[in-house]
Amino acid sequence: MRCGLLGKTLVYSHSPTLHRLLGDYDYTLFEKQPEAVADFLQSGAWDGLNVTIPYKKLVMEYCSYIDPRAKAIG
């Protein structure tokens, strides 16, 4: 399973360490500039993503389903 965190600046993220403790799967930090996010999302080079600011709203445009609670808070 290929998972990771999508964001702009992730140097301080503890996510890879936490996910290594949770299970046996790859968890990568995907630092992308705003102009590279759309191509990255369409590439499908991952099985699951966490998304951090500033890309949360942008990523919603590429989701096939958005939970009503997420939609309500934008």
Contacts in CASP RR format, 6 or more apart in sequence:
PFRMAT RR
TARGET T0000
AUTHOR 0000-0000-0000
METHOD contacts of the structure
MODEL  1
MRCGLLGKTLVYSHSPTLHRLLGDYDYTLFEKQPEAVADFLQSGAWDGLN
VTIPYKKLVMEYCSYIDPRAKAIG
1 25 0 8 1.000
1 26 0 8 1.000
1 47 0 8 1.000
1 48 0 8 1.000
2 25 0 8 1.000
2 26 0 8 1.000
2 28 0 8 1.000
2 45 0 8 1.000
2 46 0 8 1.000
2 47 0 8 1.000
2 48 0 8 1.000
3 19 0 8 1.000
3 25 0 8 1.000
3 26 0 8 1.000
3 27 0 8 1.000
3 28 0 8 1.000
3 46 0 8 1.000
3 47 0 8 1.000
3 48 0 8 1.000
3 49 0 8 1.000
3 50 0 8 1.000
4 15 0 8 1.000
4 19 0 8 1.000
4 26 0 8 1.000
4 27 0 8 1.000
4 28 0 8 1.000
4 29 0 8 1.000
4 30 0 8 1.000
4 46 0 8 1.000
4 48 0 8 1.000
4 49 0 8 1.000
4 50 0 8 1.000
5 13 0 8 1.000
5 15 0 8 1.000
5 27 0 8 1.000
5 28 0 8 1.000
5 29 0 8 1.000
5 30 0 8 1.000
5 49 0 8 1.000
5 50 0 8 1.000
5 51 0 8 1.000
5 52 0 8 1.000
6 30 0 8 1.000
6 32 0 8 1.000
6 37 0 8 1.000
6 40 0 8 1.000
6 49 0 8 1.000
6 50 0 8 1.000
6 51 0 8 1.000
6 52 0 8 1.000
6 55 0 8 1.000
6 59 0 8 1.000
7 30 0 8 1.000
7 31 0 8 1.000
7 32 0 8 1.000
7 51 0 8 1.000
7 52 0 8 1.000
7 53 0 8 1.000
7 54 0 8 1.000
7 55 0 8 1.000
8 31 0 8 1.000
8 32 0 8 1.000
8 33 0 8 1.000
8 34 0 8 1.000
8 52 0 8 1.000
8 54 0 8 1.000
8 55 0 8 1.000
9 31 0 8 1.000
10 29 0 8 1.000
10 30 0 8 1.000
10 31 0 8 1.000
10 52 0 8 1.000
13 29 0 8 1.000
15 27 0 8 1.000
15 29 0 8 1.000
15 50 0 8 1.000
16 27 0 8 1.000
16 28 0 8 1.000
16 29 0 8 1.000
19 25 0 8 1.000
19 27 0 8 1.000
20 27 0 8 1.000
28 46 0 8 1.000
30 40 0 8 1.000
30 46 0 8 1.000
30 49 0 8 1.000
32 40 0 8 1.000
32 55 0 8 1.000
34 54 0 8 1.000
34 55 0 8 1.000
34 58 0 8 1.000
37 55 0 8 1.000
37 58 0 8 1.000
37 59 0 8 1.000
38 58 0 8 1.000
38 62 0 8 1.000
41 59 0 8 1.000
41 62 0 8 1.000
42 62 0 8 1.000
49 59 0 8 1.000
51 59 0 8 1.000
57 74 0 8 1.000
60 66 0 8 1.000
60 70 0 8 1.000
60 71 0 8 1.000
60 74 0 8 1.000
END
